[in-house]
Amino acid sequence: MLAALTQVPVTVSPVRRIPQLMVGLWLYGASMALQIRAALGLDPWDVLHEGLTKITGLSFGLITAIVGAVVLLCWIPLRQKPGVGTVSNVVVIGLAVDVTLFLLPNPTDLLPRILFLAGGIVLNGLAAAVYIGARLGPGPRDGLTTGFCARTGTSLRLVRTVVEVAVLGIGWLLGGTIGIGTVLYAFAIGPLTQLFLPLVTWVSERPAS
């Protein structure tokens, strides 16, 4: 499965893979909106972004971009290369979040907020698997995980969980806000992504022997 995470040129089966990429990215943005509306805790990366915003006084959006750039630099020793999916990640996910937030209600009762949280976390794991499985290049943060997996042979479940927990801890120390949703996301997203990945990863067709 780790070999299947390597990038494949966009010219190979584009009719099959580009729609998968776009669907995965859109669902990823929608899952983020569900977690925001749940208001039960930011995901670990956004805890980090909020903590850095408090420390530096820079805007949330600017901090998000800066962190993304720094993470991309971490790709260099991992020999991870950006692709169409890396660029699309920034544009499509942001649009999907805004559209979904506009369409979603803003619940105040606890039960719908819990349902939003649970649905958002599961959908996030599925969406990450769908867009990574298109093999057109992961986003900056997911690429850090897949690059480390490819270089070390460690399971995606373990690496993703370690990264999320480490980011969460740093963000909390910097003053970021956490909640039950943050903790659930940090420990669930790795196993969920690994669960869905074999089901949606594009594999090139081999000629019949």
C-alpha positions, 0 to 999 in steps of 0.5 A: 500500500505504501508503494501505491502512495507514490505520485503518478503523472497527471497525464496517466488516466486523468479522466479517472483520477482528476475527478477523484482528487476534486471530490476528495478535496471538496469533501475534505473542506466540507468535513472541516466545516462540520467540525467548525459548526460542531464547536467542540474543539479545533483540529490539531493543526488549527490549534497550532495556527491559533496558538501562533496567531496569539504569539505573533499577532499575525492573522489566522490566514497568514499563519496558516499559509506560513505554516504550510510553507514551512511544512513544504520545506520539510518535504525536501529531506523526505524527497517528497515532490508537490503535484497537482493535488498539492496546489489544488489543496489550497484552492479547493479546500478553502472554497469548500469550507466557505460554501459548506459553512454558508449552507450548514445550520449553526446548531446550539443543542449538544446532540446535533453538534456531536453528530456534526463532530462525528460526521466531520471526523469520519468524512475527513478520514474518508476525504483524505484517503480519496484525494491522496489515493488519486496519487496526484500529490498530497497537500502540505500536511498530508505530504509530510505524513506520506513522505515519512511513511514512504521513507521509513516503511512505518504505517500511515496510521502510526505516523499520522497519529504521532504528527497530529498529537505532536502538533496538538501539544505544541499548539496547546503550549502556545495557547491554542484552544482545544476541546473533546473534538480535538482529542478525538480527531488527533487519535482517530484520523490516522486509523480512519485514513488508513482504513479507507485508503486501500478502498479508494487508491487508484492502481494502474491497470496491468496488461493481462499475462 
